């Protein structure tokens, strides 16, 4: 049951960060280069929320339960 909870938490974090990152793509139309856009993303907490959600999802899916 805890695995399902952490899977849903990871999914929520990934969606929260991913939606914000997609919204920031509008900066490219304003005149940001890809380099400036990448450097901007490194300063935003949404990138790290997105990555932590992905890591949480991947760890829940790929690391099996320990058998007693």
C-alpha positions in Angstrom: 0.0 0.0 0.0 2.9 2.4 0.7 4.3 1.7 -2.8 1.0 2.9 -4.3 1.1 6.0 -2.2 4.7 6.9 -3.2 3.9 6.2 -6.8 1.0 8.6 -6.7 3.1 11.2 -4.9 5.9 10.8 -7.5 3.3 11.2 -10.3 1.9 14.3 -8.7 5.4 15.9 -8.4 6.3 15.0 -12.0 3.0 16.5 -13.3 3.4 19.6 -11.2 7.0 20.2 -12.4 6.3 19.1 -16.0 3.4 21.4 -16.5 5.5 24.3 -15.3 8.4 23.4 -17.6 6.1 23.2 -20.6 4.7 26.6 -19.7 8.3 28.0 -19.6 8.7 27.0 -23.2 7.0 30.3 -24.1 10.3 31.9 -23.2 11.7 30.6 -26.4 9.2 32.6 -28.4 10.2 35.8 -26.5 13.7 35.5 -27.7 15.6 33.3 -25.3 18.1 31.0 -26.9 18.2 27.3 -26.0 21.3 28.0 -23.8 19.6 30.8 -21.9 16.5 28.7 -21.5 18.5 25.8 -20.1 20.4 28.1 -17.7 17.0 29.7 -16.6 15.6 26.2 -15.9 18.6 25.3 -13.7 17.5 28.2 -11.4 13.9 27.1 -11.1 12.6 24.8 -8.4 10.1 23.3 -10.8 12.9 21.4 -12.6 14.0 19.8 -9.4 10.4 18.9 -8.4 10.0 17.3 -11.8 13.2 15.3 -11.5 12.4 14.2 -7.9 9.0 13.0 -9.1 10.6 11.0 -11.9 13.2 9.4 -9.6 10.5 8.5 -7.1 8.4 6.8 -9.8 11.3 5.0 -11.3 12.5 3.7 -7.9 9.1 2.4 -7.0 8.6 0.7 -10.3 12.1 -0.8 -10.8 13.1 -1.8 -7.3 11.2 -4.8 -6.2 9.9 -5.5 -2.7 12.2 -7.4 -0.4 11.1 -10.9 0.2 11.1 -12.0 3.8 
